[in-house]
Amino acid sequence: MSMDKLFAPESIAVVGASRTEGKIGHTILHNLKRDGFKGKLIAINPAVTELQGLPCFPSLTEYGEEIDLVIFAVPSEQVRGLIKECSIVDVKAVVVVASGYRESCPEGAVQEQELARYCQQKRIRLLGPNCLGFMNTEHTINASFVGQLPPTGSISIFSQSGALCWVMLDLAMEKHLGVAKMISLGNKADIAGVDILSYLAKDKQTKVIVGYLEDIVSGKNFIKAAEDAANNKPVIILKSGTTEAGLKATVSHTGILASADTAYGAAFKRAGIIRADTFESLLDYAEAFSLQPLPKGRNVFIITNAGGPGIMAADAVENAGMKVVECNSHNENIAAAVPPEKSGGSISILCDIDPDEYGAAVKSAIEDSRVDSVLVVLTPRALKKPDETAMAIANSINGVKPVLAVLMGYRNGRVSRKELTHAGLPCYDSPERAVAALKRMGEYAAWKQRPPRTVTRFKVNRRRVERILYRRQRTGILQLGEVKGKDVLGAYGFHVPEGALASDAEEAVEIAQRIGFPVAMKIVSPDIIHKSDLGGVFLNVANAEAAEDTYDLMTLKIKKKVPEARIQGVYVEKMASKGLEVIIGMTRDPQFGPMLMFGLGGILVEVMKDVTFHLAPITEQEAVQMLKSTKSYAMLQGRRGQGGVDITAIASGLQRISQLTTDFPQILELDINPFIVGDFGSRPVVADARMTLAPLQEER
């Protein structure tokens, strides 16, 4: 159902319109009238015949004509009866501002469900309940009780929290940023974040979308809507409520290292959402995106009038993964604009120069082919003419490359931040805040240039996996240890060393002799997850005598340490060739589905926790990017005479896990640890593996 009649109605009725100042019904009607709603405005109140110069009707049915939008400014218990009048006058959308629904009590939750069900049956779009309403500056509609309509602009704001919606609007106005739309979602009984993203993605007035969310109801739908929106315009979101409570208890390394926040981070990365880490950064990023073009690369040129702030800016740029463009005597652009004795060093320090020279320096930096973006850092007290300098910098912007300004201590200048913002110059109080915005612009620009997503489908033995998983689920044995785990992985093309399960020492020797020494021997028990912690793993067993002794010693130790454990035997397998141990795995998020993980293997994953996550399904390019995003990537490439490993083999392993866990939603967790990777062209080896399944009735 379309939302055009909600956000751009030709007629609006306020049910509960009041003559008493301070009441919500009075404020909403007053705001609509004062801020210039050009359509038909109807007041509904059975106690009076006229309100604020408008005729007042006792009910919607008494009014009798079609109405696009009805705003209910009455308590929740009154909405229940009055909502039924909407179908009589063919209402297209309603806004319910009242609280007292699911946020307050179980009875309120039932009432909210009834409200949503009625609106759905009658094809009426519902905003709220428990919301502030909305604003649309393009159509001069202030259908809220927030305050005055802000100046029109290109930033649209939506929020699940009414209080934060109000604050975001205030911050935008404080920064002199024009607003296209403000939408308070409230309880999201009908219209949720997915709907708003889809609507604003097509809204011509909106150039930047800014949002605050506390929860996401449908993760997959959200990702699709967000990705569609981000392909058209920047989407900046602050997400709260990212605690461990969102994930169920886990036993795998992958599950333990994941969190609800990790899942949202992976989802936002996939969808191209610019994630704000703090409330302050939400509008910082919006300011840069709304006023300046995207950078084409990572090279930043810094212009400053003071060494200390310039060094702070350079540090921030390097720490953000960008590169400072060196300023030297061979910089012809700067040399042409500024006397050589007034510039130099690794950054351009321009002291004691005129405003026009500052403007010329910015223009020449923009024209420099080495420069992708320009950062100007000024301390006004050290300037001859701070106001004129600020305007000269603003006037030098040409919309080709982003220019951001840091005005440190700029409090008493005659030129206001409003004038600079209207001139298109984003202004910040510290280098760190400006660089953070610039970094997000670069990341979004890179995301926009990403190659088309092509997910590889490998030839696998899916039927074999179906049989294994169904048999385990049917028997209620939901933990797949190394033996069955490797069986599943082998069916999906992973290289598994030859091996077999031994039920006694004699059989262990027989298996070892058949596959060839040296061998690895590992305890097999559904009650033991971390075998090595209990002495349940022996490597490089060299001969028959050692194999026999190892079997007896291992089973004896385990029985003493974990007497209640059910020991099924010892797995004997061919020792894998040496290589770098990494871990690849998956944990299934309740909202977003399979999250793939990569990190260094063995115990290092617990110590270093240098891991990265990505949502499945994954492309080859995304898998490689996962590896590059870790600090341990240098180890994969090889350093100081040490050869690197086959990175494409790890990427292939991640893609195969992606296919496996997408094919079988009953796999809740999966670990391959270690996954031993060798030189380029060698086959990586699954040295150990385990999985967790959902019970049959909980399959997803």
Secondary structure as GFF3:
##gff-version 3
##sequence-region A 1 700
A	DSSP	alpha_helix	4	7	.	.	.	ID=ss1
A	DSSP	beta_strand	11	15	.	.	.	ID=ss2
A	DSSP	alpha_helix	24	34	.	.	.	ID=ss3
A	DSSP	beta_strand	40	44	.	.	.	ID=ss4
A	DSSP	beta_strand	50	51	.	.	.	ID=ss5
A	DSSP	beta_strand	54	57	.	.	.	ID=ss6
A	DSSP	alpha_helix	60	63	.	.	.	ID=ss7
A	DSSP	beta_strand	69	72	.	.	.	ID=ss8
A	DSSP	alpha_helix	76	82	.	.	.	ID=ss9
A	DSSP	three_ten_helix	83	85	.	.	.	ID=ss10
A	DSSP	beta_strand	93	96	.	.	.	ID=ss11
A	DSSP	alpha_helix	106	121	.	.	.	ID=ss12
A	DSSP	beta_strand	125	127	.	.	.	ID=ss13
A	DSSP	beta_strand	133	136	.	.	.	ID=ss14
A	DSSP	three_ten_helix	137	139	.	.	.	ID=ss15
A	DSSP	beta_strand	141	144	.	.	.	ID=ss16
A	DSSP	beta_strand	152	159	.	.	.	ID=ss17
A	DSSP	alpha_helix	162	174	.	.	.	ID=ss18
A	DSSP	beta_strand	179	184	.	.	.	ID=ss19
A	DSSP	alpha_helix	193	202	.	.	.	ID=ss20
A	DSSP	beta_strand	208	213	.	.	.	ID=ss21
A	DSSP	alpha_helix	219	230	.	.	.	ID=ss22
A	DSSP	beta_strand	235	239	.	.	.	ID=ss23
A	DSSP	three_ten_helix	244	246	.	.	.	ID=ss24
A	DSSP	alpha_helix	253	257	.	.	.	ID=ss25
A	DSSP	alpha_helix	260	271	.	.	.	ID=ss26
A	DSSP	beta_strand	274	275	.	.	.	ID=ss27
A	DSSP	alpha_helix	279	291	.	.	.	ID=ss28
A	DSSP	beta_strand	299	304	.	.	.	ID=ss29
A	DSSP	alpha_helix	307	319	.	.	.	ID=ss30
A	DSSP	beta_strand	323	324	.	.	.	ID=ss31
A	DSSP	alpha_helix	332	337	.	.	.	ID=ss32
A	DSSP	three_ten_helix	340	342	.	.	.	ID=ss33
A	DSSP	beta_strand	348	349	.	.	.	ID=ss34
A	DSSP	alpha_helix	355	367	.	.	.	ID=ss35
A	DSSP	beta_strand	373	378	.	.	.	ID=ss36
A	DSSP	three_ten_helix	380	382	.	.	.	ID=ss37
A	DSSP	alpha_helix	386	395	.	.	.	ID=ss38
A	DSSP	beta_strand	403	407	.	.	.	ID=ss39
A	DSSP	alpha_helix	417	422	.	.	.	ID=ss40
A	DSSP	beta_strand	427	428	.	.	.	ID=ss41
A	DSSP	alpha_helix	431	448	.	.	.	ID=ss42
A	DSSP	alpha_helix	462	475	.	.	.	ID=ss43
A	DSSP	beta_strand	479	480	.	.	.	ID=ss44
A	DSSP	alpha_helix	482	491	.	.	.	ID=ss45
A	DSSP	beta_strand	499	502	.	.	.	ID=ss46
A	DSSP	alpha_helix	505	515	.	.	.	ID=ss47
A	DSSP	beta_strand	519	524	.	.	.	ID=ss48
A	DSSP	three_ten_helix	531	534	.	.	.	ID=ss49
A	DSSP	beta_strand	537	541	.	.	.	ID=ss50
A	DSSP	alpha_helix	544	561	.	.	.	ID=ss51
A	DSSP	beta_strand	569	574	.	.	.	ID=ss52
A	DSSP	beta_strand	580	589	.	.	.	ID=ss53
A	DSSP	beta_strand	593	600	.	.	.	ID=ss54
A	DSSP	alpha_helix	604	608	.	.	.	ID=ss55
A	DSSP	beta_strand	611	615	.	.	.	ID=ss56
A	DSSP	alpha_helix	620	628	.	.	.	ID=ss57
A	DSSP	alpha_helix	633	637	.	.	.	ID=ss58
A	DSSP	alpha_helix	647	663	.	.	.	ID=ss59
A	DSSP	beta_strand	667	677	.	.	.	ID=ss60
A	DSSP	beta_strand	685	686	.	.	.	ID=ss61
A	DSSP	beta_strand	689	693	.	.	.	ID=ss62
A	DSSP	three_ten_helix	696	698	.	.	.	ID=ss63
###
